[in-house]
């Protein structure tokens, strides 16, 4: 029987969605990697609304090992919510997250822990070589990584991988929504965290198929706008909207000068010659600013709603964890 753990030093958080075929191997490899650390540890499996045999297998595992906690979400909320659920139910001073489809090699977990021991607040994996398709996954990822680096000012090669390690205090300061898990390094840097990137192997999926497609490019683009705004203007939104105000006024003044010159110098009938174009330009400018402002203000209001009331972006159906004094089930 495994040693009973009161306050684990390491928490391994693994979000899962329909990964029944890899669970047994995943657990064995993560357990072996954790035991090699010579520290107390726990595994937090988050079942993100799986529809295969994943929930039953997880419940069987947690009944056999008190170091396993299984968080069952009521539906498929996505990776960001699953990660937050795992973070919120973890207890370790160091938290390691990785995917459950064996794209990440659990044997590399000690490499992350060593960097945390060196004083870093966050260690991010870098897939130096990609096993997936170049045009379908690798190229869009490179473009997304470059854009995120440009907007956030954090220079990492690989923002998208889940394989990361965090200090507890860094995770405690995170509030993630939507698909913001890939922007965690930028959010950690915003709070003054010390980040390092280490190379990892990309093992490819042993079984099943990817849950992501090209549509994620649009989600990344929209989230990038949100994160860029938050990083630069969260505490000073007037600086952002003031620039739009000045730009709008500048265009309006320019159009006014042009129309006045046409009317008073050239004698042109403004409404007859330039009316439709001037009206269209004004309508498009005002409409665009309104849509952008409404979107960003709504984003901020949503964050106030969640954080002020300590609300979470997921709903837990049940939690399975073996009691410390419960007998083993054979």
Sine and cosine of phi, psi and omega as CSV:
sin_phi,cos_phi,sin_psi,cos_psi,sin_omega,cos_omega
0.00,0.00,0.72,-0.69,0.00,-1.00
-0.88,0.47,0.46,-0.89,0.06,-1.00
-0.88,0.47,0.60,-0.80,-0.01,-1.00
-0.97,0.23,0.67,-0.74,-0.12,-0.99
-0.89,-0.46,0.83,-0.56,0.07,-1.00
-1.00,-0.07,-0.80,0.60,-0.04,-1.00
-0.79,-0.62,1.00,0.04,-0.03,-1.00
-0.90,0.44,0.59,-0.81,0.04,-1.00
-0.99,0.13,-0.52,0.85,-0.03,-1.00
-0.85,-0.52,0.74,-0.67,0.13,-0.99
-0.90,-0.44,0.77,-0.64,0.06,-1.00
-0.94,-0.33,0.91,-0.42,-0.06,-1.00
-0.98,-0.21,0.82,-0.57,-0.06,-1.00
-0.75,-0.66,0.96,-0.29,0.11,-0.99
-0.97,0.23,0.62,-0.78,-0.07,-1.00
-0.71,-0.70,0.63,-0.77,0.15,-0.99
-0.58,-0.82,0.95,-0.30,0.01,-1.00
0.83,0.55,0.84,0.54,-0.01,-1.00
-0.88,-0.48,0.55,0.84,-0.08,-1.00
-0.85,0.53,-0.59,0.81,-0.11,-0.99
-0.95,0.32,-0.34,0.94,-0.05,-1.00
-0.95,-0.30,-0.09,1.00,-0.19,-0.98
-0.89,0.46,-0.71,0.71,-0.06,-1.00
-0.88,0.47,-0.75,0.67,0.03,-1.00
-0.90,0.43,-0.65,0.76,0.01,-1.00
-0.86,0.52,-0.75,0.66,-0.03,-1.00
-0.88,0.47,-0.70,0.71,-0.02,-1.00
-0.89,0.46,-0.66,0.75,-0.03,-1.00
-0.96,0.29,-0.63,0.78,0.05,-1.00
-0.91,0.41,-0.68,0.74,0.02,-1.00
-0.87,0.49,-0.69,0.72,0.01,-1.00
-0.89,0.45,-0.67,0.75,0.01,-1.00
-0.91,0.40,-0.64,0.77,-0.01,-1.00
-0.94,0.35,-0.65,0.76,0.00,-1.00
-0.92,0.40,-0.46,0.89,0.03,-1.00
-0.94,0.33,-0.25,0.97,-0.03,-1.00
-0.98,0.20,-0.30,0.95,-0.05,-1.00
0.86,0.51,0.65,0.76,0.06,-1.00
-0.66,-0.75,0.32,-0.95,0.06,-1.00
-0.96,0.29,0.56,-0.83,-0.11,-0.99
-0.48,-0.88,0.23,-0.97,0.10,-1.00
-0.55,-0.83,0.35,-0.94,0.10,-1.00
-0.87,-0.50,0.78,-0.63,0.08,-1.00
-0.95,-0.32,0.96,-0.26,0.11,-0.99
-1.00,-0.01,0.77,-0.64,0.04,-1.00
-0.91,-0.41,0.93,-0.36,0.03,-1.00
-0.99,0.10,0.96,-0.27,-0.09,-1.00
-1.00,0.02,0.91,0.42,0.07,-1.00
0.92,0.38,0.65,0.76,-0.02,-1.00
-0.92,0.40,0.54,-0.84,-0.01,-1.00
-0.90,-0.43,0.06,1.00,0.06,-1.00
-0.98,-0.21,-0.52,-0.85,-0.02,-1.00
-1.00,0.08,0.12,0.99,-0.05,-1.00
-0.82,0.57,-0.74,0.67,-0.04,-1.00
-0.86,0.50,-0.68,0.73,-0.02,-1.00
-0.92,0.40,-0.65,0.76,0.02,-1.00
-0.90,0.44,-0.67,0.74,0.00,-1.00
-0.89,0.46,-0.68,0.74,0.01,-1.00
-0.89,0.45,-0.61,0.79,0.05,-1.00
-0.90,0.43,-0.64,0.77,0.01,-1.00
-0.90,0.44,-0.70,0.71,-0.08,-1.00
-0.94,0.34,-0.37,0.93,0.08,-1.00
-0.97,0.24,-0.28,0.96,-0.01,-1.00
-0.98,-0.21,-0.33,0.94,-0.08,-1.00
-0.67,-0.74,0.92,-0.39,-0.02,-1.00
-0.93,0.37,-0.16,0.99,0.03,-1.00
-1.00,0.08,0.01,1.00,0.01,-1.00
-0.96,-0.26,0.75,-0.67,0.19,-0.98
-0.87,-0.49,0.73,-0.68,0.02,-1.00
-0.91,-0.42,0.84,-0.55,0.06,-1.00
-0.95,-0.30,0.91,-0.41,0.01,-1.00
-0.99,-0.10,0.90,-0.44,0.09,-1.00
-1.00,0.09,0.48,-0.88,-0.10,-0.99
-0.94,0.35,-0.45,0.89,0.01,-1.00
-0.46,-0.89,0.00,-1.00,0.01,-1.00
-0.99,0.15,0.98,-0.18,-0.04,-1.00
-1.00,-0.01,-0.30,0.95,-0.05,-1.00
0.97,-0.26,0.21,-0.98,-0.16,-0.99
-0.92,0.40,-0.59,0.80,-0.02,-1.00
-0.88,0.47,-0.75,0.66,0.00,-1.00
-0.90,0.43,-0.64,0.77,0.01,-1.00
-0.90,0.45,-0.66,0.75,0.05,-1.00
-0.90,0.45,-0.69,0.73,0.01,-1.00
-0.89,0.45,-0.62,0.78,0.05,-1.00
-0.88,0.48,-0.68,0.74,0.04,-1.00
-0.91,0.42,-0.68,0.73,0.03,-1.00
-0.87,0.49,-0.69,0.72,-0.07,-1.00
-0.93,0.37,-0.40,0.92,-0.02,-1.00
-0.97,-0.25,0.15,0.99,0.03,-1.00
-1.00,-0.06,0.32,-0.95,-0.05,-1.00
-0.77,-0.63,-0.13,0.99,-0.07,-1.00
-0.95,0.32,0.41,-0.91,0.08,-1.00
-0.98,0.22,-0.34,0.94,0.13,-0.99
-0.82,-0.57,0.74,-0.68,-0.04,-1.00
-0.88,-0.48,0.80,-0.60,0.06,-1.00
-0.92,-0.39,0.76,-0.65,0.05,-1.00
-0.89,-0.46,0.61,-0.79,0.07,-1.00
-0.42,-0.91,0.32,-0.95,0.00,-1.00
-0.96,0.29,0.39,-0.92,-0.04,-1.00
-0.99,-0.14,0.14,0.99,-0.05,-1.00
-0.98,-0.20,0.22,0.97,0.02,-1.00
0.91,0.41,0.35,0.94,0.21,-0.98
-0.94,0.35,-0.44,0.90,0.04,-1.00
-0.97,-0.24,0.63,-0.78,0.02,-1.00
-1.00,0.04,0.93,-0.37,0.01,-1.00
-0.85,0.53,-0.41,0.91,0.00,-1.00
-0.88,0.48,-0.26,0.97,0.00,-1.00
-1.00,0.01,-0.02,1.00,0.00,-1.00
-0.82,0.57,-0.68,0.73,0.02,-1.00
-0.84,0.54,-0.50,0.87,0.03,-1.00
-0.90,0.44,-0.61,0.79,0.03,-1.00
-0.93,0.37,-0.67,0.74,-0.03,-1.00
-0.90,0.43,-0.62,0.78,0.02,-1.00
-0.87,0.49,-0.64,0.77,0.02,-1.00
-0.93,0.36,-0.59,0.81,0.09,-1.00
-0.89,0.47,-0.66,0.75,0.02,-1.00
-0.90,0.44,-0.42,0.91,0.02,-1.00
-0.98,0.21,-0.13,0.99,0.08,-1.00
0.90,-0.43,0.03,1.00,0.01,-1.00
-0.98,0.17,0.53,-0.85,0.02,-1.00
-1.00,0.05,-0.44,0.90,-0.01,-1.00
-0.53,-0.85,0.67,-0.74,0.06,-1.00
-0.85,-0.53,0.83,-0.56,-0.07,-1.00
-0.92,-0.39,0.70,-0.71,0.03,-1.00
-0.97,0.26,0.51,-0.86,0.02,-1.00
-0.78,-0.63,0.94,-0.35,0.04,-1.00
-0.98,0.22,1.00,-0.10,-0.08,-1.00
-0.93,0.36,-0.43,0.90,0.10,-0.99
-0.70,-0.72,0.72,-0.69,-0.06,-1.00
-0.98,-0.20,0.70,-0.72,0.00,-1.00
-1.00,-0.04,-0.17,0.99,-0.04,-1.00
-1.00,0.00,0.08,-1.00,-0.06,-1.00
-0.87,0.49,0.62,-0.79,-0.06,-1.00
-0.92,0.38,-0.77,0.64,-0.09,-1.00
-0.98,0.20,-0.51,0.86,-0.05,-1.00
-0.99,0.17,-0.57,0.82,-0.10,-1.00
-0.78,-0.62,-0.77,0.64,-0.14,-0.99
-0.91,0.41,-0.76,0.65,-0.02,-1.00
-0.90,0.44,-0.75,0.66,0.07,-1.00
-0.85,0.52,-0.58,0.82,0.01,-1.00
-0.92,0.40,-0.65,0.76,0.02,-1.00
-0.90,0.44,-0.67,0.74,0.02,-1.00
-0.90,0.44,-0.70,0.71,0.00,-1.00
-0.89,0.45,-0.68,0.74,0.01,-1.00
-0.89,0.46,-0.65,0.76,0.02,-1.00
-0.90,0.43,-0.70,0.71,0.00,-1.00
-0.90,0.43,-0.69,0.72,0.00,-1.00
-0.89,0.46,-0.66,0.76,0.05,-1.00
-0.89,0.46,-0.65,0.76,0.01,-1.00
-0.90,0.43,-0.69,0.73,-0.06,-1.00
-0.96,0.28,-0.68,0.74,-0.12,-0.99
-1.00,0.06,-0.40,0.92,-0.08,-1.00
0.99,0.15,0.04,1.00,0.04,-1.00
-0.99,-0.10,0.87,-0.49,-0.10,-0.99
-0.99,-0.10,1.00,-0.01,0.10,-1.00
-0.86,-0.51,0.45,-0.89,0.04,-1.00
-0.99,0.13,-0.43,0.90,-0.16,-0.99
-0.59,-0.81,0.99,-0.11,0.04,-1.00
-0.99,0.13,-0.40,0.92,-0.22,-0.98
-0.99,0.16,-0.37,0.93,-0.08,-1.00
-0.94,0.35,0.59,-0.81,0.04,-1.00
-0.99,0.15,-0.30,0.95,-0.09,-1.00
-0.95,0.30,0.99,-0.16,-0.05,-1.00
-0.55,-0.83,0.31,-0.95,0.11,-0.99
-0.77,-0.64,0.60,-0.80,-0.08,-1.00
-0.68,-0.73,0.51,-0.86,0.26,-0.97
-0.97,0.24,0.49,-0.87,-0.04,-1.00
-0.83,0.56,-0.68,0.73,-0.06,-1.00
-0.91,0.41,-0.49,0.87,0.05,-1.00
-0.93,0.37,-0.70,0.71,0.00,-1.00
-0.91,0.42,-0.60,0.80,-0.02,-1.00
-0.89,0.46,-0.43,0.90,-0.01,-1.00
-1.00,0.02,-0.07,1.00,-0.06,-1.00
-1.00,0.09,0.67,-0.74,0.16,-0.99
-0.73,-0.68,0.97,-0.25,-0.11,-0.99
-0.95,-0.30,0.64,-0.77,0.04,-1.00
-0.67,-0.74,0.27,-0.96,0.07,-1.00
0.85,0.53,-0.83,-0.55,0.04,-1.00
-0.89,-0.46,0.65,0.76,-0.14,-0.99
-0.99,0.13,0.08,1.00,-0.02,-1.00
-0.88,0.48,-0.52,0.86,-0.02,-1.00
-0.96,0.27,-0.19,0.98,0.00,-1.00
-0.98,-0.20,0.17,0.99,-0.03,-1.00
-0.83,0.56,-0.69,0.72,0.03,-1.00
-0.83,0.55,-0.63,0.78,0.02,-1.00
-0.91,0.41,-0.64,0.77,0.00,-1.00
-0.94,0.34,-0.59,0.81,0.06,-1.00
-0.92,0.40,-0.68,0.73,0.03,-1.00
-0.89,0.46,-0.57,0.82,0.02,-1.00
-0.86,0.51,-0.56,0.83,0.00,-1.00
-1.00,-0.04,0.21,0.98,0.08,-1.00
1.00,0.07,0.28,0.96,-0.02,-1.00
-0.95,0.31,0.52,-0.85,0.03,-1.00
-1.00,-0.09,0.86,-0.51,-0.16,-0.99
-0.87,-0.50,0.60,-0.80,0.13,-0.99
-0.68,-0.74,0.44,-0.90,-0.01,-1.00
-0.90,-0.45,0.70,-0.71,0.03,-1.00
-0.81,-0.59,0.57,-0.82,0.00,-1.00
-0.94,0.34,0.60,-0.80,0.06,-1.00
-0.72,-0.70,0.31,-0.95,0.07,-1.00
-1.00,0.09,0.64,-0.77,0.13,-0.99
-0.98,-0.20,0.97,-0.25,-0.15,-0.99
-0.99,0.15,-0.21,0.98,-0.12,-0.99
0.97,0.25,0.25,-0.97,0.00,-1.00
-0.99,0.13,0.82,-0.57,0.04,-1.00
-0.95,0.30,-0.57,0.82,-0.03,-1.00
-0.64,-0.77,0.29,-0.96,0.13,-0.99
0.96,0.29,-0.31,-0.95,-0.03,-1.00
-0.69,-0.73,0.29,-0.96,-0.04,-1.00
-0.93,0.37,0.57,-0.82,0.05,-1.00
-1.00,-0.07,0.13,0.99,-0.05,-1.00
-0.85,-0.52,0.45,-0.89,0.02,-1.00
-0.60,-0.80,-0.19,-0.98,-0.04,-1.00
-0.91,0.42,-0.36,0.93,-0.03,-1.00
-0.90,0.44,-0.33,0.95,-0.01,-1.00
-0.92,0.40,-0.33,0.94,0.01,-1.00
-0.87,0.50,-0.65,0.76,-0.01,-1.00
-0.93,0.36,-0.62,0.79,0.03,-1.00
-0.91,0.42,-0.65,0.76,0.03,-1.00
-0.89,0.47,-0.67,0.75,-0.03,-1.00
-0.89,0.46,-0.70,0.71,-0.01,-1.00
-0.93,0.37,-0.66,0.75,0.04,-1.00
-0.91,0.42,-0.55,0.84,0.02,-1.00
-0.89,0.46,-0.64,0.77,0.07,-1.00
-0.88,0.48,-0.68,0.73,0.00,-1.00
-0.90,0.44,-0.76,0.65,-0.04,-1.00
-0.90,0.43,-0.65,0.76,0.04,-1.00
-0.86,0.52,-0.65,0.76,0.04,-1.00
-0.91,0.41,-0.71,0.71,-0.05,-1.00
-0.91,0.41,-0.64,0.77,-0.03,-1.00
-0.91,0.41,-0.56,0.83,-0.11,-0.99
-0.98,-0.19,-0.54,0.84,-0.21,-0.98
-0.76,-0.65,0.20,0.98,-0.06,-1.00
-0.87,0.49,-0.62,0.78,0.00,-1.00
-1.00,-0.10,0.00,1.00,-0.01,-1.00
-0.51,-0.86,0.88,0.48,-0.06,-1.00
-0.89,0.46,-0.42,0.91,0.00,-1.00
-0.90,0.44,-0.47,0.88,0.04,-1.00
-0.90,0.44,-0.57,0.82,0.02,-1.00
-0.96,0.26,-0.81,0.59,-0.05,-1.00
-0.93,0.37,-0.46,0.89,0.07,-1.00
-0.90,0.44,-0.61,0.79,0.05,-1.00
-0.90,0.43,-0.66,0.75,0.05,-1.00
-0.90,0.44,-0.64,0.77,0.02,-1.00
-0.87,0.48,-0.72,0.69,0.01,-1.00
-0.90,0.43,-0.66,0.75,0.04,-1.00
-0.88,0.47,-0.70,0.72,0.01,-1.00
-0.90,0.44,-0.69,0.72,0.01,-1.00
-0.91,0.41,-0.62,0.78,0.02,-1.00
-0.87,0.49,-0.71,0.71,0.03,-1.00
-0.89,0.45,-0.69,0.72,-0.01,-1.00
-0.88,0.47,-0.67,0.74,0.02,-1.00
-0.91,0.42,-0.67,0.75,0.03,-1.00
-0.87,0.48,-0.70,0.71,0.05,-1.00
-0.90,0.44,-0.62,0.79,0.00,-1.00
-0.90,0.44,-0.66,0.75,0.04,-1.00
-0.90,0.45,-0.69,0.72,0.00,-1.00
-0.89,0.46,-0.70,0.71,-0.02,-1.00
-0.93,0.37,-0.62,0.79,0.03,-1.00
-0.91,0.41,-0.67,0.75,0.04,-1.00
-0.88,0.47,-0.69,0.73,0.00,-1.00
-0.89,0.46,-0.62,0.79,-0.08,-1.00
-0.98,0.19,-0.75,0.66,-0.16,-0.99
-1.00,0.01,-0.41,0.91,-0.01,-1.00
-0.99,-0.13,-0.74,0.67,-0.04,-1.00
-1.00,-0.07,-0.17,0.99,0.02,-1.00
0.94,0.35,0.45,0.89,-0.01,-1.00
-0.99,0.15,0.63,-0.77,0.11,-0.99
-0.97,0.23,0.98,-0.20,-0.17,-0.99
-0.86,0.51,-0.77,0.64,-0.06,-1.00
-0.93,0.36,-0.43,0.91,0.03,-1.00
-0.99,0.16,-0.61,0.79,-0.08,-1.00
-1.00,-0.03,-0.66,0.75,-0.15,-0.99
-0.85,-0.53,0.10,1.00,-0.06,-1.00
-0.84,0.55,-0.82,0.58,-0.03,-1.00
-0.86,0.50,-0.66,0.75,-0.02,-1.00
-0.92,0.40,-0.69,0.73,0.01,-1.00
-0.90,0.43,-0.66,0.75,0.00,-1.00
-0.91,0.42,-0.67,0.74,0.00,-1.00
-0.90,0.44,-0.69,0.72,0.01,-1.00
-0.88,0.48,-0.67,0.74,0.01,-1.00
-0.91,0.41,-0.69,0.72,-0.03,-1.00
-0.90,0.43,-0.70,0.72,-0.01,-1.00
-0.91,0.42,-0.66,0.75,0.00,-1.00
-0.90,0.43,-0.74,0.67,-0.03,-1.00
-0.90,0.43,-0.69,0.73,-0.01,-1.00
-0.90,0.44,-0.70,0.72,0.01,-1.00
-0.87,0.49,-0.71,0.71,0.01,-1.00
-0.89,0.45,-0.63,0.78,0.01,-1.00
-0.90,0.43,-0.72,0.70,0.00,-1.00
-0.89,0.46,-0.71,0.70,0.00,-1.00
-0.89,0.46,-0.71,0.71,-0.02,-1.00
-0.90,0.43,-0.68,0.73,0.01,-1.00
-0.89,0.45,-0.67,0.74,0.01,-1.00
-0.89,0.46,-0.72,0.70,-0.04,-1.00
-0.95,0.32,-0.64,0.76,0.04,-1.00
-0.90,0.43,-0.64,0.77,0.05,-1.00
-0.89,0.45,-0.62,0.79,0.03,-1.00
-0.88,0.47,-0.68,0.74,0.00,-1.00
-0.94,0.35,-0.63,0.78,0.03,-1.00
-0.90,0.43,-0.60,0.80,0.04,-1.00
-0.89,0.45,-0.66,0.75,0.00,-1.00
-0.92,0.40,-0.64,0.77,0.06,-1.00
-0.89,0.46,-0.65,0.76,-0.01,-1.00
-0.88,0.48,-0.73,0.68,-0.04,-1.00
-0.95,0.31,-0.74,0.67,-0.17,-0.99
-0.97,0.23,-0.58,0.81,-0.03,-1.00
-0.94,0.35,-0.46,0.89,-0.01,-1.00
-0.96,-0.27,0.15,0.99,-0.02,-1.00
0.81,0.59,0.64,0.77,0.04,-1.00
-1.00,0.06,0.44,-0.90,0.00,-1.00
-0.90,-0.44,0.30,-0.95,-0.10,-0.99
-0.99,-0.11,0.32,0.95,0.03,-1.00
-0.56,-0.83,0.27,-0.96,0.04,-1.00
-0.81,-0.58,0.83,-0.56,-0.03,-1.00
-1.00,0.02,0.78,-0.62,0.05,-1.00
-0.99,0.15,-0.72,0.69,0.05,-1.00
-0.30,-0.95,0.30,-0.95,0.06,-1.00
-0.82,-0.57,0.79,-0.62,0.00,-1.00
-0.95,-0.33,0.85,-0.52,0.06,-1.00
-0.46,-0.89,0.75,-0.67,-0.01,-1.00
-0.94,0.34,0.71,-0.70,0.05,-1.00
-0.93,0.38,0.50,-0.86,-0.08,-1.00
-0.87,0.49,-0.57,0.82,-0.06,-1.00
-0.99,-0.17,0.19,0.98,-0.02,-1.00
-0.98,0.18,0.58,-0.81,0.00,-1.00
-0.96,0.28,0.41,-0.91,0.09,-1.00
-0.91,0.41,0.51,-0.86,0.06,-1.00
-0.96,-0.29,0.85,-0.53,-0.05,-1.00
-0.95,-0.32,0.00,0.00,0.00,0.00
